[in-house]
Amino acid sequence: MAKILFKRTTPFSEVCGFVVADEYGEYERCDDDSDFGLYFRRESNQIVTMVSLCHYHTIYQESVWVGENSRES
């Protein structure tokens, strides 16, 4: 499994970009102010993705990536 490389920086937009599907398949977006921006990509992929997130969703997403990176291949 390729590692996910990420870096925290200043936000790219004013509003958090975290989106999740609810139990009905409808998408809900967080409408909190952005606190951080994240650059990320998979180690085997040269495409860099950028997203702005509120403090809560930044910590949430980073913990998911740390967990994925700690799994053995």
Buried (B, 14 or more C-beta within 10 A) or exposed (E): EEBBBBEEEEBBEEBBBBEEEEEEEEEEEBEBEBBBBBBBBBEEEEEEEBBBBBEEBBEEBBEEBEEEBEEEE
